[in-house]
Every structure is written in C-alpha cells, then in structure tokens.
Amino acid sequence: MAAAVREEETQLQEMEEETEPSEAVGEEKEMESEDEGEMGPDGSDAEGDESSDDEKENQAEIQRLEEQLSINAFDYNCHVDLIKLLRQAGELVKLHRARQKMSELFPLTEEIWLDWLKDEIRMAEEESDREKVYELFEKAAKDYICPEIWLEYAQYSIGGIGSQGGIEKVREIFDRALTAVGLHMTKGAAIWEAYREFENAILGTLQPAPGRVPTPEQQEVLNAQLNRIHTLFRRQLGIPFLDMEVTYAEYGEWSDKPIPDSVTQLYKKALQQMEKSKPYEEALLVAEPPKLAEYQTYIDYELKEGDPARIQTIFERAVAENCLVPDMWAKLTQYLDRQLKIKDLVLSSHDRAVRNCPWTVGLWKSYLLALERHGAEHKTVSEIFEKALNAGFIQATDYVHIWQAYLDYLRRRVDFTKESSKELEELRSAFARALDYMKQDVEERFSESGDPSCMIMQNWARVEALHCKNMQKARELWDSIMTKGNAKFANMWLEYYNLERCHGDAQHCRKALHRAVQCTSDYPEHVCEVLLSFERVEGTLEDWDTAVQKTETKLSRVKEQRAKETEKEALLAKQEEEKAEQRRKKKAQKKKAGRAGEKRKAEEEEDDEDEWGDESEQPAKKHRGEGDETMETESGMFSRKAPFQKTSQVPVAQKARAAARPVQQVPHDSSKDHLSVFVSNLPFSLQDPEQKLRDVFQSCGLIEQVRPVYNPQGTFRGYCYVQFESQVFVQEALKLDRKEIDGRPMFVSPCIDKNKNPDFKVFKYSTSLERHKIFISGLPFSCTKEQLEGMFKEHGTVKDIRLVTNRSGKPKGLAYVEFENEAQASHAVLKVDGTVFQNHTLNVAISNPPRRNPSDKPESSRAMGSMMPPQVFGARGRGRTQLSLLPRALHRQSAPESKTENGTLQSRPGEPVQETSATAPPKQMSNADFSRLLMKK
C-alpha cells in the first residue's frame, strides 16, 4: 500500500514537471507583453513627457497619502488609495509594506486580498516563497469566510503536489475549505467540484495502461481512490445547493453502478431543503446592497430551523457583505457566545468584529467578556483593552463603558480574602488611571465629562467599602464626587447614605443626611423624610429635635423659593400671552389690509379694462369719468387721492393676454383627486403654463388634462392641477418634485383635500433622528452636489445629497447627505465637522431635526377668522358701488379707535358699518356739525 502511494506521488511529480515549463513560459510571455505595453522598443518610456508628468503626480500623491497615514493610521480610505497608487506605480516593496500595515489595522476585503495574493504568487520562485504565500492565504482566510479565497488557496496548493506530502496537503486544504464554505448555497458547490476534479485527475494517473492488468496493490489504491470520489459525490448530494440536480445527473453518468437508494433519499431531502431556502436566496440576488432586511429574514429562518453550521454560514455571508454594520457583528458574536461556545471560533469572530467596527464600544465589551470567559491570559486581555482605548470612540460615555468593563474584569481577578495582593494593587492603580484618563484625555477631546455622575468613582468606593473594608478611602472618594457638582442631587446623597448605612456607622450616616438636607435642591422633601426616618430609629430626643428644626427650616425656604419661581413663571407666561395676542392682532390687521388691497386692486383693474374696452361702452365710461373727476375734487380737499384713481400701470401685452383668456375656471372634480397631482411654486410669469406642464409631465404617462389656476382678471396664480389617466402615472409624477421650472423649484404633491384629511402632511422628508444621514450647515451658497459628493465619498457610500433651498430655489447654505449605514455617517461627522471649505467653517452632525412647536402652526389665524361674524350686504350684494354715505375722512378718523373686543371686529375702511347687538349706532350729526368739522380741517 505504501509503495502504491509512493508510485502515485512519483507519477504526479512527473506530470507537474511536464506542465511547469509551459506554465512558466506562459507567465513569462504575459509579463513580457505587459512590459512591452509600458516600454518602448529602445527601453525608453513610450508615453514620453506626459507619462513622466503622471509619474511625478503619482509620486506626490503617494507622499501625501503616506504623510496623512502617519498622522491618522486609522484612515481606511487613505490606505486603499495608497495601495492602489503603489500597485499602479509598480513599487512592490512599498506596496507589500502598505498592505501589511493595513492588514494589521483592518480586515481586508476580498478584492484587496485576491490582488495581494496574485501579486505574491507571481513573485514566488523558491520553496520558501511558497511557504510565505501559504501563510498569506491562512491570514486571508481568517478575515472573512470567502469561497473565492478558499478556492484560490486550494488551486494554488495543487502546484505543490510534487513536494513531499503534497497530495495530503492539498486534500487537507480542500477539507478545511469544505468545512468553512462548503455549505454556501450559491458558491459552495465550486469548492466541491474543484475537489472532485483534483481527485479525478489523481484517478487518471492510477489507471493502468490499456492491456495491462493492475497488481493487487495497484487495484487496492485504485479502489480507494474510487471510494474517495464516491464519498465526495454523496456528501455533496446531501447538502442543499442551487442547481444540485446537475450534480445528481453527473454522479449517475460517472458511476458505473446505480446510485444507492440511501444516497437518493439524502439527495431528495436536501432538494426539499433547497426549495425551502430558495426564496431567501432569490431575494438576496435581486436585492440592492446592503440587503440587511433580506439577510435578517434569512437568519431568522435558519435560527428557526436550528442547524448550527447553516446558521453560522448565513451569518458569515451577512457580515462579509455588511462588514461595517455593528449590529450584524453583535448578533453573530452573541449567537456564538451563547450557542456554539467554541473558543477559537468565538474569539476569532470577536476579533474580526472589533477590527471591522472599532468605533463600537459594545463589541469591545463583548470581546473582553469572551476573553475572560474562555480563560485568556491577563496580558492578552490587557492588550485588547489598550487597543480599545485607541479605537476612537464617537461619544465620551463610550470610554466610561469600556473602562467599567475592564475594571470589572480586574475586580473579578482579586482574591479579597488576602489583605494585600498584586491583583488588588493593579485594580486600585487602574481605578486611578481611569479617573486621570477621563479628566485629561476625554474631557480635552469632547469638551465635556463623559462621567458626570462619577460612576467609576462610585464603583471604586463600593469596592473599598464592601471588599476591602476601607471606609476611610470610600468617604474620601464620595467627598470628591460631591465636589464635582453632584451635591445638589438627592439621589447622590442617598447613594452615599446607603453605603454608610451598610458599611459605616450611625454618626457618619447622620452627618451625610444633614449635609444632604442643606445642599439638595431637586427633591428636598425626600431627603428630609429619610433624615426623620433615620432619627426615629437611631437618634436621641436631641437628635430628633435638631432634625425636625433643620427639615422645617429647609422646607419653608424651599416653599418660599418655589412661590417666587411660580410667580415669576406666571409673569413670564402672561408676558408671552400678551406678545402672542399682539402678534395675532398684527397678523389679523395685516390680513385685513391685504384683503382690502386686493379688493381695491381688483376694482382698479376692472376700471382699466372698462376704460380700454370697446367703443360701444363710451357713454358709460364718460359718465364714470365725470364721477371720477367729482370724487377727485372732493378728495382734493383732504389731500387724498380718490379710490378709483389708477395706481399702477399694467403692461399692455399682459392686459391683452388677460382680456383674451377666459376668466371662468374649470371646476375642480374632487372625485378624481387620486388621479391628480397638485403643482405649486410656479413662476407667475410662466408663459402658456398648460403646454409647459404637459411637456414636463408627459414622460410620466398619459395626461388627461392640465388645469392652471387664474385669478378673475386672467393672471396665472402659480399653481395648477395635472390629471392623469391612471394612478400609476401619479407616482411617477411625484418623483419630479423640486424640479426647476424657469429657475424655481416646482413643488409636486398628491392632490388631497385637507378639509377631509386634516392630518395629511406634504413634507416628504423625515423629521426624526436618522443615524445614517448627516446635516451640514455653514456651506457657501455656491456649493454644488458634485462638490459635496467629492467631499464625503471618501468616508463611505453616498446614497443621496439634498441641498436645502427656499421657495425661489436659492440655496440656504444647508444640506443633507445620506450614507449607506450609520457607521459611515458617524465617520463623516468625526472627519468633516469643523473643517473649512471655501473659507466657510462647516458644522456637521447626525440628522435630528428639532420637533415643531404646535403653537407655531397657523391655527390661531384660522381660528380667529372663523370667529368673525358673517358680513351683511345690501340688496345688490357685495357690489363695487355699495359705498358708505359717510365721508371717508370720518372713517379714517374713527378707524384707530375701533378695537377687537368681546368677539366684535372693526369695520374695514370704505365698507358700511354694520350694527350688531354689541355696538351702538353712531351719533347723528347736523349740518352745523359737518360745517365745523370741515372748517377745522
């Protein structure tokens, strides 16, 4: 048997020696062709000076990237750009060093690993180089569970089958690949097929020559090889893969015997499993990245099925495509911690998680717990903790959490039965270092304390009191806690009191409570009650009297302060009410003035149309003109222009268009609102709005009609209705919202009757916290989307950019940038906030718009308008000639005196005064009164 195996290896070595020269020649020719493409026939650069300039630019950019990485080694995109430029420049030594540094800090993607491996394979010449390539493959296989890398690894190992034990090494690598990715439903079959092809190739070398009968030993080796291939087929057929019917048919053709019933049953069972999983695989194929929802649904299904190997496989597929999503890593590591509990698998997954998402403190805490759970050395745990401190967390509180996790670990190492130990001293020094770190590093970086409640000091005090019986040290720590602004909080004093109650004495408890009564400002009643309860149980009569006196004094002082605060708040509320009332009055007056102005303008335009009308109306115009002269003479006595006098000149062309256009509007059919969109914010000067909007919306679908809205004089009012033949076209039309029309953004919204749907909101953007989106302020008005994309694409995948504009389309210096996930947005905030762009300092934050104040909604003006009594008109209705017979001067004189009181409103100037139950009729004036009034004027 051993001789047959040696014979097998000898034959394979001969085959390798025959094929290696041709492969080497092919590679040599390929490299020569690449060199010829870059170099001229005389050895000079074929591109000439232009290529030289490009090389200089590349070198300058390489130098810049290297300097940037020397400042911030955790700049992922900078590493990627540097590797790309070095590979283009052909600087292999620097390229190898750059890849090595990046791999130490981050897991590399499948593409980066494959490029690196192919470059190393191309340069490997000696056997020692082959071993280095093997080491690199091992490192690559640990970053992600990637079928392509395992397949490349196995195929590369086949080239070394001529060495001693080469065949066994190839089989070992293939077996490990099957264990790692052999269950991958879409890509795992490639590993199985490559393994079978390798074994078939070995089988071909073992076949005897035609006409020769194999010896018993050769037949034994041949049968063993056949059984190995049979086993591979049967194992693969028991695993659900897409298109596994092809493998079953191939097995039937290859085997010289019928397929056993047991194999067929396994195949049918796997086929049923594949049919169950197929919808999830198809959903992943058609989904757009990052496919988080699809992966989560698939994971939930596999968790329900309960196969650990398949659960781990789908988790690994999910994190490979979403390596920067902390939640996905957290779910994977939690499953491994609680279910599989395999040390190497668990710790490697935690390591990959923190290397992919180093900014997530929860992953670091889980890693420290996993190391302790699996008995890792103290040196290893400490090293991981130091890496966590240098990970660059986003919030100051994250450093509190990681310090607490490490201090808990150190506390569990201490044997408190001993008075003094190395572990206890290490714990105390770690507590002291944590306080210094929070004060110096964290507060300097974030300009705030990450531990305002002093949780680290509280834990230290508890350890000293409970385990070390050192109340003196615990009291010193609590004194320090109170001096950091915590003395005004009742809960802090009660924490200290409880510590003294459990581990101290009554004297210190009483002292703590007396200080609490004196200093507490948030819940003094509760502290007073605790003090009285304590003295009721522990104190003497003198102690009780002192406590009662102190609490009564404190509570009376608090009562006075609260009364003053209540009075002050009531005064402020009253002032705010008065201001709001003034604003409402001003708004109502402005609204009435606007209505009066519109009425006068409409009357003047009607006068203009009558004046420039047909000749058949000349007698009426003449009569009106005489009336105008009379009114002008009358108003001249009061230095005022007559209300009928023309105040603005309307362009002749506009008047002609207005006269030619019918002023009667097509009534809006609300029954077809679901087929319509409402278009607003259009320019009033838009030429032929109906045709213009047909041209804009024709790409959305078949249009039934376009209804522009005009005022009674025929002027376009800037909005219209577009009705389609199908509701499907409405959704396409809504996508044109904010499209520019003659320099203004067009607003397109659903056609909804707000009287029937008062809660309908047209604003389509979220007004809540969006962690994957950032808000930028301080932008120059000239900033464009392209500039923003160039600024932020190096921090992640930019999905959308929105520049905020006003209604006229002018920028406001604000923008929203949406990233693929929360991690990229957080990274962008850290890198860009506070930077200067075109002499403007940018402010960048996670998008979290402030909530709208309900009092800001324009409800009050509508409510006020609804309180107005109905206007009473004469027998001729609301006519233009329905004038008051009282001179206008008297109206103007009495106008300021009229006020809105008790629900009655002042009359507009020029309108008849209406008598109501709340207003008395005006005093009758005689001719002498009129004469005296006129003489006074």
Backbone hydrogen bonds, N-H to C=O, Kabsch-Sander energy under -0.5 kcal/mol:
donor,donor_aa,acceptor,acceptor_aa,energy
5,V,1,M,-2.0
6,R,2,A,-2.3
7,E,3,A,-2.4
8,E,4,A,-2.3
9,E,5,V,-2.3
10,T,6,R,-2.3
11,Q,7,E,-2.3
12,L,8,E,-2.0
13,Q,9,E,-2.2
14,E,10,T,-2.2
15,M,11,Q,-2.0
16,E,12,L,-2.2
17,E,13,Q,-2.4
18,E,14,E,-1.7
19,T,15,M,-1.7
20,E,16,E,-2.5
23,E,19,T,-1.9
24,A,20,E,-3.0
25,V,21,P,-3.0
26,G,22,S,-2.4
27,E,23,E,-2.5
28,E,24,A,-2.8
29,K,25,V,-2.8
30,E,26,G,-2.3
31,M,27,E,-2.4
32,E,28,E,-2.5
33,S,29,K,-2.7
34,E,30,E,-1.9
35,D,31,M,-2.5
36,E,32,E,-2.8
37,G,33,S,-1.7
38,E,34,E,-1.0
38,E,35,D,-0.5
39,M,35,D,-2.8
40,G,44,S,-3.3
43,G,40,G,-1.6
46,A,38,E,-0.9
48,G,45,D,-0.9
50,E,47,E,-0.8
52,S,48,G,-1.7
53,D,49,D,-2.5
54,D,50,E,-2.0
55,E,51,S,-2.3
56,K,52,S,-2.2
57,E,53,D,-2.3
58,N,54,D,-2.6
59,Q,55,E,-2.7
60,A,56,K,-2.4
61,E,57,E,-2.5
62,I,58,N,-2.7
63,Q,59,Q,-2.4
64,R,60,A,-2.2
65,L,61,E,-2.5
66,E,62,I,-2.3
67,E,63,Q,-2.1
68,Q,64,R,-2.2
69,L,65,L,-2.2
70,S,66,E,-1.6
71,I,67,E,-1.1
72,N,68,Q,-2.7
75,D,72,N,-1.1
76,Y,74,F,-1.2
79,H,75,D,-1.6
80,V,76,Y,-2.0
81,D,77,N,-2.4
82,L,78,C,-2.2
83,I,79,H,-2.4
84,K,80,V,-2.1
85,L,81,D,-2.3
86,L,82,L,-2.6
87,R,83,I,-2.0
88,Q,84,K,-1.8
89,A,85,L,-2.4
90,G,86,L,-1.0
91,E,86,L,-1.5
92,L,90,G,-1.5
95,L,91,E,-2.4
96,H,92,L,-2.6
97,R,93,V,-2.1
98,A,94,K,-2.7
99,R,95,L,-2.4
100,Q,96,H,-2.1
101,K,97,R,-2.3
102,M,98,A,-2.2
103,S,99,R,-2.4
104,E,100,Q,-1.2
105,L,101,K,-1.0
105,L,102,M,-0.6
106,F,102,M,-3.2
113,W,109,T,-2.4
114,L,110,E,-2.4
115,D,111,E,-2.3
116,W,112,I,-2.3
117,L,113,W,-3.0
118,K,114,L,-2.4
119,D,115,D,-2.1
120,E,116,W,-2.4
121,I,117,L,-2.7
122,R,118,K,-2.0
123,M,119,D,-1.3
124,A,120,E,-1.2
130,R,126,E,-1.6
131,E,127,E,-1.7
132,K,128,S,-1.6
133,V,129,D,-2.0
134,Y,130,R,-2.3
135,E,131,E,-2.1
136,L,132,K,-2.0
137,F,133,V,-2.4
138,E,134,Y,-2.3
139,K,135,E,-2.0
140,A,136,L,-2.3
141,A,137,F,-2.4
142,K,138,E,-0.8
142,K,139,K,-0.6
143,D,139,K,-0.8
143,D,140,A,-0.7
144,Y,140,A,-1.0
146,C,144,Y,-1.5
150,W,146,C,-1.8
151,L,147,P,-2.6
152,E,148,E,-2.3
153,Y,149,I,-2.5
154,A,150,W,-2.6
155,Q,151,L,-2.4
156,Y,152,E,-2.2
157,S,153,Y,-2.0
158,I,154,A,-1.2
159,G,155,Q,-0.6
159,G,156,Y,-1.0
160,G,157,S,-1.8
161,I,158,I,-1.6
163,S,160,G,-1.2
166,G,163,S,-2.0
169,K,165,G,-1.8
170,V,166,G,-2.2
171,R,167,I,-2.4
172,E,168,E,-2.3
173,I,169,K,-2.4
174,F,170,V,-2.6
175,D,171,R,-2.6
176,R,172,E,-2.3
177,A,173,I,-2.3
178,L,174,F,-2.4
179,T,175,D,-2.0
180,A,176,R,-2.2
181,V,177,A,-3.1
182,G,178,L,-1.5
184,H,181,V,-1.6
188,G,184,H,-2.2
190,A,187,K,-0.8
191,I,187,K,-0.5
191,I,188,G,-0.9
192,W,188,G,-1.4
193,E,189,A,-2.5
194,A,190,A,-2.2
195,Y,191,I,-2.3
196,R,192,W,-2.4
197,E,193,E,-2.4
198,F,194,A,-2.0
199,E,195,Y,-2.3
200,N,196,R,-2.7
201,A,197,E,-2.2
202,I,198,F,-1.9
203,L,199,E,-2.3
204,G,200,N,-2.1
205,T,201,A,-1.2
206,L,202,I,-1.0
206,L,203,L,-0.5
207,Q,203,L,-0.9
212,R,209,A,-2.3
219,Q,215,T,-3.0
220,E,216,P,-2.1
221,V,217,E,-2.1
222,L,218,Q,-2.7
223,N,219,Q,-2.7
224,A,220,E,-2.2
225,Q,221,V,-2.2
226,L,222,L,-2.2
227,N,223,N,-2.6
228,R,224,A,-1.8
229,I,225,Q,-1.9
230,H,226,L,-2.6
231,T,227,N,-2.6
232,L,228,R,-1.9
233,F,229,I,-2.4
234,R,230,H,-2.6
235,R,231,T,-2.8
236,Q,232,L,-2.3
237,L,233,F,-2.4
238,G,234,R,-0.9
238,G,235,R,-0.6
239,I,236,Q,-1.8
242,L,185,M,-1.7
244,M,241,F,-1.1
246,V,243,D,-1.1
247,T,243,D,-0.6
248,Y,244,M,-1.9
249,A,245,E,-2.2
250,E,246,V,-2.4
251,Y,247,T,-2.4
252,G,248,Y,-1.9
253,E,249,A,-1.8
254,W,250,E,-2.4
255,S,251,Y,-2.6
264,T,260,P,-2.0
265,Q,261,D,-2.5
266,L,262,S,-2.0
267,Y,263,V,-2.6
268,K,264,T,-2.6
269,K,265,Q,-2.3
270,A,266,L,-2.5
271,L,267,Y,-2.5
272,Q,268,K,-2.1
273,Q,269,K,-2.1
274,M,270,A,-2.5
275,E,271,L,-2.1
276,K,272,Q,-1.8
277,S,273,Q,-2.0
278,K,274,M,-1.7
280,Y,277,S,-0.5
281,E,277,S,-1.9
282,E,278,K,-2.8
283,A,279,P,-2.0
284,L,280,Y,-1.7
285,L,281,E,-1.9
286,V,282,E,-1.8
287,A,283,A,-1.2
291,K,288,E,-1.3
295,Y,291,K,-2.6
296,Q,292,L,-2.6
297,T,293,A,-2.1
298,Y,294,E,-2.2
299,I,295,Y,-2.9
300,D,296,Q,-2.5
301,Y,297,T,-1.9
302,E,298,Y,-2.3
303,L,299,I,-2.8
304,K,300,D,-1.8
305,E,301,Y,-2.0
306,G,302,E,-2.6
307,D,302,E,-0.6
311,I,307,D,-2.4
312,Q,308,P,-2.6
313,T,309,A,-1.9
314,I,310,R,-2.2
315,F,311,I,-2.1
316,E,312,Q,-2.4
317,R,313,T,-2.2
318,A,314,I,-2.0
319,V,315,F,-2.5
320,A,316,E,-1.8
321,E,317,R,-1.4
322,N,318,A,-1.4
325,V,322,N,-1.6
328,M,325,V,-0.6
329,W,325,V,-1.4
330,A,326,P,-2.7
331,K,327,D,-2.2
332,L,328,M,-1.9
333,T,329,W,-2.8
334,Q,330,A,-2.1
335,Y,331,K,-2.0
336,L,332,L,-2.3
337,D,333,T,-2.6
338,R,334,Q,-2.1
339,Q,335,Y,-2.6
340,L,335,Y,-0.8
341,K,336,L,-2.9
343,K,341,K,-0.6
346,V,342,I,-3.1
347,L,343,K,-2.8
348,S,344,D,-2.0
349,S,345,L,-1.7
350,H,346,V,-2.1
351,D,347,L,-2.3
352,R,348,S,-2.3
353,A,349,S,-2.1
354,V,350,H,-2.2
355,R,351,D,-1.6
356,N,352,R,-1.8
357,C,353,A,-2.5
360,T,357,C,-1.6
361,V,359,W,-0.8
363,L,360,T,-0.7
364,W,360,T,-1.1
365,K,361,V,-2.3
366,S,362,G,-2.0
367,Y,363,L,-1.9
368,L,364,W,-2.4
369,L,365,K,-2.1
370,A,366,S,-2.4
371,L,367,Y,-2.5
372,E,368,L,-2.2
373,R,369,L,-2.7
374,H,370,A,-2.0
375,G,372,E,-1.4
376,A,371,L,-2.8
381,V,377,E,-2.0
382,S,378,H,-2.5
383,E,379,K,-2.1
384,I,380,T,-2.2
385,F,381,V,-2.2
386,E,382,S,-2.3
387,K,383,E,-2.0
388,A,384,I,-1.9
389,L,385,F,-1.9
390,N,386,E,-1.1
391,A,388,A,-1.5
394,I,359,W,-0.6
398,D,395,Q,-0.7
399,Y,395,Q,-0.6
399,Y,396,A,-1.0
400,V,396,A,-0.9
401,H,397,T,-2.0
402,I,398,D,-2.1
403,W,399,Y,-2.0
404,Q,400,V,-2.4
405,A,401,H,-2.1
406,Y,402,I,-2.0
407,L,403,W,-2.9
408,D,404,Q,-2.3
409,Y,405,A,-1.7
410,L,406,Y,-2.4
411,R,407,L,-2.4
412,R,408,D,-1.9
413,R,409,Y,-0.8
413,R,410,L,-0.7
414,V,410,L,-0.6
414,V,411,R,-0.9
416,F,414,V,-0.9
418,K,415,D,-1.4
425,E,421,S,-2.0
426,E,422,K,-2.1
427,L,423,E,-2.1
428,R,424,L,-2.4
429,S,425,E,-2.4
430,A,426,E,-2.0
431,F,427,L,-2.3
432,A,428,R,-2.3
433,R,429,S,-2.4
434,A,430,A,-2.4
435,L,431,F,-2.0
436,D,432,A,-2.0
437,Y,433,R,-2.8
438,M,434,A,-2.5
439,K,435,L,-1.9
440,Q,436,D,-2.8
441,D,437,Y,-1.0
442,V,437,Y,-1.9
443,E,438,M,-1.4
444,E,440,Q,-1.1
445,R,441,D,-1.7
446,F,442,V,-2.9
447,S,443,E,-1.6
450,G,448,E,-0.5
454,C,451,D,-1.7
458,Q,454,C,-2.2
459,N,455,M,-2.3
460,W,456,I,-2.1
461,A,457,M,-2.6
462,R,458,Q,-2.2
463,V,459,N,-2.4
464,E,460,W,-2.5
465,A,461,A,-2.4
466,L,462,R,-3.3
467,H,463,V,-1.7
468,C,463,V,-1.7
470,N,464,E,-3.1
471,M,469,K,-0.8
474,A,470,N,-1.7
475,R,471,M,-2.7
476,E,472,Q,-1.9
477,L,473,K,-2.1
478,W,474,A,-2.1
479,D,475,R,-2.3
480,S,476,E,-1.9
481,I,477,L,-2.0
482,M,478,W,-2.2
483,T,479,D,-1.5
484,K,481,I,-1.2
485,G,482,M,-0.8
486,N,481,I,-0.7
487,A,482,M,-1.0
489,F,486,N,-1.5
493,W,489,F,-1.3
494,L,490,A,-2.3
495,E,491,N,-1.8
496,Y,492,M,-2.0
497,Y,493,W,-2.8
498,N,494,L,-2.6
499,L,495,E,-1.9
500,E,496,Y,-2.4
501,R,497,Y,-2.9
502,C,498,N,-2.0
503,H,499,L,-2.6
504,G,500,E,-2.4
509,C,505,D,-1.7
510,R,506,A,-2.7
511,K,507,Q,-2.1
512,A,508,H,-2.4
513,L,509,C,-2.3
514,H,510,R,-2.3
515,R,511,K,-2.0
516,A,512,A,-2.0
517,V,513,L,-2.5
518,Q,514,H,-1.7
519,C,515,R,-2.1
520,T,516,A,-2.8
521,S,488,K,-2.3
522,D,488,K,-1.3
527,V,523,Y,-1.4
528,C,524,P,-2.6
529,E,525,E,-2.2
530,V,526,H,-2.1
531,L,527,V,-2.3
532,L,528,C,-2.3
533,S,529,E,-2.3
534,F,530,V,-2.4
535,E,531,L,-2.4
536,R,532,L,-2.0
537,V,533,S,-1.0
537,V,534,F,-0.7
538,E,534,F,-3.0
539,G,535,E,-0.8
544,W,540,T,-2.4
545,D,541,L,-2.7
546,T,542,E,-2.3
547,A,543,D,-2.3
548,V,544,W,-2.7
549,Q,545,D,-2.5
550,K,546,T,-2.4
551,T,547,A,-2.8
552,E,548,V,-2.6
553,T,549,Q,-2.3
554,K,550,K,-2.6
555,L,551,T,-2.9
556,S,552,E,-2.4
557,R,553,T,-2.0
558,V,554,K,-2.3
559,K,555,L,-2.3
560,E,556,S,-2.1
561,Q,557,R,-2.3
562,R,558,V,-2.6
563,A,559,K,-2.1
564,K,560,E,-2.4
565,E,561,Q,-2.5
566,T,562,R,-2.8
567,E,563,A,-2.6
568,K,564,K,-2.6
569,E,565,E,-2.9
570,A,566,T,-2.6
571,L,567,E,-2.3
572,L,568,K,-2.6
573,A,569,E,-2.8
574,K,570,A,-2.5
575,Q,571,L,-2.6
576,E,572,L,-2.7
577,E,573,A,-2.4
578,E,574,K,-2.6
579,K,575,Q,-2.6
580,A,576,E,-2.6
581,E,577,E,-2.7
582,Q,578,E,-2.6
583,R,579,K,-2.6
584,R,580,A,-2.5
585,K,581,E,-2.4
586,K,582,Q,-2.9
587,K,583,R,-2.6
588,A,584,R,-2.6
589,Q,585,K,-3.0
590,K,586,K,-2.8
591,K,587,K,-2.3
592,K,588,A,-2.6
593,A,589,Q,-2.9
594,G,590,K,-2.4
595,R,591,K,-2.1
596,A,592,K,-2.6
597,G,593,A,-2.5
598,E,594,G,-2.5
599,K,595,R,-2.3
600,R,596,A,-2.5
601,K,597,G,-2.7
602,A,598,E,-2.6
603,E,599,K,-2.3
604,E,600,R,-2.7
605,E,601,K,-2.7
606,E,602,A,-2.2
607,D,603,E,-2.2
608,D,604,E,-2.5
609,E,605,E,-2.6
610,D,606,E,-2.5
611,E,607,D,-2.7
612,W,608,D,-2.1
613,G,610,D,-1.3
617,E,614,D,-1.4
618,Q,615,E,-1.8
621,K,617,E,-2.2
622,K,618,Q,-2.9
623,H,619,P,-2.4
624,R,620,A,-2.3
625,G,621,K,-2.8
626,E,622,K,-2.2
627,G,623,H,-2.0
628,D,624,R,-2.3
629,E,625,G,-2.4
630,T,626,E,-2.4
631,M,627,G,-2.5
632,E,628,D,-2.7
633,T,629,E,-2.4
634,E,630,T,-2.2
635,S,631,M,-2.8
636,G,632,E,-2.0
637,M,633,T,-0.7
637,M,634,E,-0.9
638,F,635,S,-1.6
639,S,636,G,-1.2
640,R,635,S,-1.8
645,Q,642,A,-1.4
650,V,648,S,-0.6
655,K,651,P,-2.3
656,A,652,V,-2.5
657,R,653,A,-2.4
658,A,654,Q,-2.7
659,A,655,K,-2.7
660,A,656,A,-2.3
661,R,657,R,-1.8
670,S,668,H,-0.9
672,K,669,D,-1.6
673,D,670,S,-1.4
675,L,672,K,-1.3
676,S,673,D,-1.7
677,V,722,V,-2.0
678,F,749,S,-3.1
679,V,677,V,-0.6
679,V,720,C,-2.5
680,S,747,F,-2.3
682,L,718,G,-2.4
686,L,683,P,-1.5
692,K,688,D,-2.3
693,L,689,P,-2.5
694,R,690,E,-1.7
695,D,691,Q,-2.2
696,V,692,K,-1.6
697,F,693,L,-2.5
698,Q,694,R,-1.1
700,C,697,F,-1.6
701,G,697,F,-0.7
704,E,723,Q,-2.4
705,Q,723,Q,-1.7
707,R,721,Y,-3.4
709,V,719,Y,-2.0
711,N,715,T,-2.3
714,G,711,N,-2.5
717,R,709,V,-2.7
720,C,679,V,-2.5
721,Y,707,R,-1.6
722,V,677,V,-2.1
723,Q,705,Q,-3.0
723,Q,721,Y,-0.5
724,F,675,L,-3.1
725,E,702,L,-2.0
729,F,726,S,-0.7
730,V,726,S,-0.6
731,Q,727,Q,-1.0
732,E,728,V,-1.1
733,A,729,F,-2.1
734,L,730,V,-2.1
735,K,731,Q,-0.7
735,K,732,E,-0.7
736,L,733,A,-1.8
737,D,734,L,-1.4
738,R,746,M,-3.1
739,K,736,L,-1.9
739,K,746,M,-0.6
741,I,744,R,-3.3
744,R,741,I,-1.5
746,M,739,K,-3.2
747,F,680,S,-2.2
748,V,746,M,-0.6
749,S,678,F,-2.1
751,C,673,D,-0.5
751,C,676,S,-1.2
752,I,750,P,-1.3
754,K,752,I,-0.9
756,K,753,D,-0.8
757,N,753,D,-1.8
760,F,757,N,-1.6
770,E,847,S,-2.7
773,K,770,E,-1.5
774,I,817,V,-2.6
775,F,845,A,-3.5
776,I,815,A,-2.9
777,S,843,N,-2.3
778,G,813,G,-0.6
779,L,813,G,-2.1
783,C,780,P,-1.9
788,L,784,T,-1.9
789,E,785,K,-2.7
790,G,786,E,-2.3
791,M,787,Q,-1.6
792,F,788,L,-2.2
793,K,789,E,-2.1
795,H,792,F,-1.7
796,G,793,K,-0.9
798,V,796,G,-0.7
799,K,797,T,-0.6
799,K,818,E,-2.7
800,D,818,E,-1.3
802,R,816,Y,-2.8
804,V,802,R,-0.5
804,V,814,L,-2.0
806,N,810,K,-2.3
809,G,806,N,-1.9
812,K,804,V,-2.1
814,L,804,V,-0.5
815,A,776,I,-2.0
816,Y,802,R,-2.4
817,V,774,I,-2.0
818,E,800,D,-3.0
819,F,772,H,-3.1
820,E,797,T,-1.0
825,A,821,N,-1.5
826,S,822,E,-2.4
827,H,823,A,-2.3
828,A,824,Q,-2.2
829,V,825,A,-2.1
830,L,826,S,-2.1
831,K,827,H,-1.9
832,V,828,A,-2.5
833,D,829,V,-1.7
834,G,842,L,-2.5
835,T,832,V,-2.4
837,F,840,H,-3.3
840,H,837,F,-1.0
842,L,835,T,-3.0
842,L,840,H,-0.6
843,N,777,S,-2.3
844,V,842,L,-0.5
845,A,775,F,-1.8
847,S,770,E,-0.6
847,S,773,K,-3.0
856,D,853,N,-2.4
857,K,854,P,-1.2
859,E,857,K,-2.6
860,S,857,K,-0.7
862,R,858,P,-0.7
863,A,859,E,-2.8
864,M,860,S,-2.6
865,G,861,S,-2.2
866,S,862,R,-2.2
867,M,863,A,-0.8
867,M,864,M,-0.7
868,M,865,G,-1.1
873,F,871,Q,-0.6
874,G,877,G,-0.6
877,G,874,G,-1.6
879,G,877,G,-1.9
882,Q,879,G,-1.0
883,L,881,T,-1.7
890,L,887,P,-0.8
891,H,887,P,-1.2
892,R,888,R,-2.6
893,Q,889,A,-2.0
894,S,890,L,-1.9
895,A,891,H,-1.3
897,E,894,S,-0.5
898,S,894,S,-0.9
898,S,895,A,-1.0
901,E,899,K,-0.9
901,E,904,T,-1.0
904,T,901,E,-2.2
911,E,908,R,-2.0
919,T,916,T,-0.9
930,F,926,S,-1.9
931,S,927,N,-2.3
932,R,928,A,-2.7
933,L,929,D,-2.2
934,L,930,F,-2.4
935,M,931,S,-2.4
936,K,932,R,-2.1
937,K,933,L,-1.8
